Amino acid sequence: LGEAAFAAAWAEGRRLSPFEARAEAVGVAEATAATSEPGTTPDDVNHGLTPRELEVLRLVADGSSDREIAKALFIGPATVRTHLANAFAKLEVGSRTAAVAAARRLGIL
């Protein structure tokens, strides 16, 4: 994480209410646990995507912005971006459009 990205994330976090900060922390913890828990295997049916990553992708497919997704799911925009980054890696894509197309092609959206 570069200095500029850290400063931007820090500033975004300082603007959160305690409720939003807690929701953000829970979202990050869920995303981290889903990708790093020892002894777990990816869900073949969803190609390794967590339920939350799928939820975010569904909202992306509906045309929602990061901010709109964050509001709908009671998480912060940074958590939305974390879920998207994880989904991009699992689907081996580099953009929102490619992620939605890949998920549709795989039959998970």
C-alpha positions as a Python dict, from the first residue, in 0.01 Angstrom:
ca = {
    (1, 'L'): (0, 0, 0),
    (2, 'G'): (156, 326, -110),
    (3, 'E'): (168, 643, 96),
    (4, 'A'): (-100, 817, -112),
    (5, 'A'): (-338, 520, -93),
    (6, 'F'): (-282, 495, 282),
    (7, 'A'): (-352, 866, 330),
    (8, 'A'): (-672, 840, 123),
    (9, 'A'): (-791, 533, 318),
    (10, 'W'): (-708, 703, 649),
    (11, 'A'): (-903, 1016, 552),
    (12, 'E'): (-1200, 806, 438),
    (13, 'G'): (-1197, 613, 766),
    (14, 'R'): (-1191, 929, 976),
    (15, 'R'): (-1516, 1042, 811),
    (16, 'L'): (-1703, 726, 920),
    (17, 'S'): (-1944, 720, 1212),
    (18, 'P'): (-1879, 453, 1478),
    (19, 'F'): (-2159, 241, 1326),
    (20, 'E'): (-2009, 272, 977),
    (21, 'A'): (-1660, 197, 1109),
    (22, 'R'): (-1784, -121, 1277),
    (23, 'A'): (-1965, -232, 961),
    (24, 'E'): (-1649, -162, 761),
    (25, 'A'): (-1438, -368, 1003),
    (26, 'V'): (-1682, -660, 992),
    (27, 'G'): (-1684, -651, 611),
    (28, 'V'): (-1306, -654, 590),
    (29, 'A'): (-1286, -935, 847),
    (30, 'E'): (-1536, -1143, 648),
    (31, 'A'): (-1345, -1086, 325),
    (32, 'T'): (-1014, -1173, 490),
    (33, 'A'): (-1148, -1485, 663),
    (34, 'A'): (-1304, -1609, 341),
    (35, 'T'): (-972, -1594, 158),
    (36, 'S'): (-721, -1688, 428),
    (37, 'E'): (-879, -1931, 672),
    (38, 'P'): (-663, -2246, 699),
    (39, 'G'): (-828, -2569, 597),
    (40, 'T'): (-1102, -2414, 386),
    (41, 'T'): (-1167, -2496, 23),
    (42, 'P'): (-1336, -2274, -233),
    (43, 'D'): (-1700, -2338, -302),
    (44, 'D'): (-1689, -2491, -650),
    (45, 'V'): (-2047, -2390, -721),
    (46, 'N'): (-1961, -2021, -681),
    (47, 'H'): (-1605, -2054, -816),
    (48, 'G'): (-1460, -1955, -480),
    (49, 'L'): (-1662, -1634, -445),
    (50, 'T'): (-1803, -1560, -102),
    (51, 'P'): (-2173, -1481, -62),
    (52, 'R'): (-2081, -1114, -3),
    (53, 'E'): (-1864, -1099, -316),
    (54, 'L'): (-2156, -1241, -515),
    (55, 'E'): (-2389, -986, -357),
    (56, 'V'): (-2154, -704, -458),
    (57, 'L'): (-2124, -844, -813),
    (58, 'R'): (-2503, -861, -844),
    (59, 'L'): (-2527, -495, -752),
    (60, 'V'): (-2248, -410, -997),
    (61, 'A'): (-2442, -598, -1266),
    (62, 'D'): (-2745, -383, -1181),
    (63, 'G'): (-2534, -72, -1249),
    (64, 'S'): (-2472, 38, -890),
    (65, 'S'): (-2169, 249, -800),
    (66, 'D'): (-1935, 162, -512),
    (67, 'R'): (-2107, 425, -298),
    (68, 'E'): (-2454, 289, -381),
    (69, 'I'): (-2342, -67, -306),
    (70, 'A'): (-2188, 45, 23),
    (71, 'K'): (-2511, 213, 126),
    (72, 'A'): (-2725, -86, 26),
    (73, 'L'): (-2505, -334, 216),
    (74, 'F'): (-2425, -110, 517),
    (75, 'I'): (-2052, -123, 450),
    (76, 'G'): (-1799, 136, 343),
    (77, 'P'): (-1691, 203, -15),
    (78, 'A'): (-1344, 70, 69),
    (79, 'T'): (-1499, -262, 172),
    (80, 'V'): (-1688, -271, -157),
    (81, 'R'): (-1357, -223, -337),
    (82, 'T'): (-1201, -503, -128),
    (83, 'H'): (-1482, -741, -222),
    (84, 'L'): (-1448, -642, -587),
    (85, 'A'): (-1070, -689, -582),
    (86, 'N'): (-1114, -1036, -431),
    (87, 'A'): (-1378, -1124, -692),
    (88, 'F'): (-1157, -994, -974),
    (89, 'A'): (-870, -1214, -854),
    (90, 'K'): (-1089, -1523, -822),
    (91, 'L'): (-1246, -1467, -1164),
    (92, 'E'): (-908, -1369, -1314),
    (93, 'V'): (-1037, -1040, -1455),
    (94, 'G'): (-938, -677, -1421),
    (95, 'S'): (-1258, -476, -1441),
    (96, 'R'): (-1618, -456, -1323),
    (97, 'T'): (-1748, -527, -1672),
    (98, 'A'): (-1523, -830, -1715),
    (99, 'A'): (-1620, -960, -1369),
    (100, 'V'): (-1991, -940, -1447),
    (101, 'A'): (-1935, -1103, -1788),
    (102, 'A'): (-1728, -1384, -1633),
    (103, 'A'): (-1982, -1444, -1356),
    (104, 'R'): (-2263, -1462, -1611),
    (105, 'R'): (-2060, -1695, -1832),
    (106, 'L'): (-2000, -1923, -1532),
    (107, 'G'): (-2370, -1916, -1444),
    (108, 'I'): (-2326, -1762, -1101),
    (109, 'L'): (-2505, -1436, -1184),
}
